[in-house]
Each structure stands twice: as structure tokens, then as C-alpha cells.
Amino acid sequence: MNRERGASSLALVLLLLVLGSLMLQGLNQAQRRQVAMVNDETLALRDTARAHSALQWGKILSWQIAMSVQCRANSDGARVCLRQLNGDAILLMAESNGIQLWQSGTRQGNGIVFSPHGWSDFCPLQEKTLCQMP
């Protein structure tokens, strides 16, 4: 009789160990998913900040008014392009790893005046091909 009690106690302990191991594996998988989501969000925020930075950098650059499209890249990989539209309208475009921002403006004399309403995260033009980075 004593042997049977020992075996059942051992079986109960082993069952608790298996259940605990399964719970820990589930928690580990959930934590890995959360870490991956946080990493993805961190990268998206970094790329958005780089695109905003490139857009502001593009506003202070001196652009050649005679060219229809011109682009420049900065040291952290973001690009900024200036596209001349019909008339005196211009469009400043910035991109960093797929995140794009736009700012409209007009040519005035030898300079450019950008819209006081700020940037846009969607294409402000009806013709979407004009908003694509060359």
C-alpha cells in the first residue's frame, strides 16, 4: 500500500511540473509577440521622425528653381525631393523607409514659401503620380 501512495504523489508532482512548463511556454510566446510589436512600433516612430526631420531640412535647403524635380539625401538615409508643379506651385516630399510626408508651397521671386498649414501625411494632389518620389 505504501508504494501506491508514493507513486501517486510522484505522478501528481510530475503533472504539476508539466502544467507549469506549458504555462511558462505560453507566457514566453506572448512575451516574444509583445517584444516584436514594440520593436516594430519603435522602428516606425524612428522612420516617421526621420521623415519629419528630412522635410524640415528640405525647407531650409537652397533649391534650383529652374529644375522640375530635384532630390537630396541626408546622412541617415532619408530623402527629400522638390517637385515643381504647374504655375508657381511646388511640392516638397520627404521619405524614410516607406514613411512619406508632403508639404506644398509656392515660388515667390527667387525663393519658396511653404504652406503655413504644415505637412501632410497623405498626398495633397489629385494626381497621385506627382506625389511619388523619383
C-alpha positions in Angstrom: 0.0 0.0 0.0 2.8 2.5 0.8 4.2 2.1 -2.6 1.0 3.1 -4.3 0.8 6.3 -2.3 4.3 7.2 -3.3 3.6 6.6 -7.0 0.5 8.8 -7.0 2.3 11.6 -5.2 5.1 11.4 -7.8 2.6 11.4 -10.6 0.9 14.5 -9.1 4.3 16.3 -8.9 5.1 15.4 -12.5 1.7 16.6 -13.6 2.3 19.9 -11.9 5.7 20.2 -13.5 4.2 19.6 -17.0 1.4 22.1 -16.4 3.8 24.7 -15.1 6.1 24.1 -18.1 3.2 24.5 -20.5 2.2 27.8 -18.8 5.7 29.1 -19.0 6.0 28.3 -22.7 2.7 30.1 -23.3 3.9 33.2 -21.4 7.2 33.1 -23.2 5.4 33.1 -26.6 3.2 36.0 -25.5 6.2 38.0 -24.4 8.0 37.4 -27.6 5.0 38.7 -29.6 4.8 41.8 -27.4 8.6 42.5 -27.8 8.2 42.1 -31.6 5.3 44.6 -31.7 7.2 47.1 -29.6 10.2 46.8 -31.9 8.1 47.3 -35.0 6.5 50.4 -33.4 9.9 51.7 -32.4 11.1 51.4 -36.0 8.0 53.1 -37.4 8.4 56.0 -34.9 12.0 56.4 -35.8 11.3 56.4 -39.5 8.5 59.0 -39.0 10.9 61.2 -37.1 13.5 60.9 -39.8 10.9 61.8 -42.5 9.8 64.9 -40.4 13.4 65.8 -40.0 14.1 65.5 -43.7 11.0 67.6 -44.5 12.3 70.4 -42.2 15.8 70.1 -43.7 14.3 70.4 -47.2 12.6 73.6 -46.3 15.9 75.3 -45.5 17.9 74.0 -48.4 18.5 76.2 -51.4 16.8 74.6 -54.4 17.4 75.4 -58.1 14.2 77.0 -59.3 14.8 76.1 -63.0 14.7 72.3 -62.4 11.4 70.5 -62.4 12.4 67.7 -59.9 15.4 67.6 -57.7 16.3 65.3 -54.8 18.8 65.1 -52.0 19.6 62.5 -49.3 20.8 63.2 -45.8 23.2 61.2 -43.7 20.7 58.9 -42.0 19.2 57.7 -45.3 16.1 59.9 -45.6 15.4 61.6 -48.9 13.8 64.9 -49.7 12.6 66.0 -53.2 11.2 69.2 -54.6 8.8 68.9 -57.5 7.7 72.0 -59.5 4.0 71.7 -60.5 2.1 73.9 -62.9 2.4 77.6 -62.4 4.2 78.6 -59.2 3.1 75.6 -57.2 5.7 73.3 -55.7 5.6 70.2 -53.6 8.2 69.2 -51.1 8.4 65.4 -50.5 10.3 63.5 -47.7 10.7 59.8 -47.3 12.3 57.5 -44.8 11.9 53.7 -45.2 8.5 53.9 -46.7 7.1 56.7 -44.5 6.3 59.7 -46.8 5.4 63.3 -45.9 4.5 66.2 -48.2 4.4 70.0 -47.9 3.0 72.3 -50.5 4.3 75.7 -51.3 4.7 78.4 -54.0 7.6 80.1 -55.7 7.8 83.8 -55.0 10.6 85.6 -56.7 13.8 83.6 -56.2 12.6 81.8 -53.1 10.0 79.4 -52.0 7.2 80.0 -49.4 5.8 76.9 -47.8 2.2 76.5 -46.7 1.6 77.8 -43.2 -0.7 74.8 -42.6 2.2 72.4 -42.3 2.9 69.0 -43.6 0.6 66.3 -44.8 0.9 62.5 -44.4 -1.3 61.9 -47.4 -0.8 63.2 -51.0 -2.4 66.7 -51.2 -2.7 66.4 -55.0 -5.4 64.7 -57.1 -2.9 63.2 -59.4 -1.1 60.7 -57.1 1.8 60.1 -59.5 3.0 63.6 -58.8 3.4 62.6 -55.2 5.7 59.7 -55.8 9.4 60.1 -55.0 11.6 59.9 -58.2 
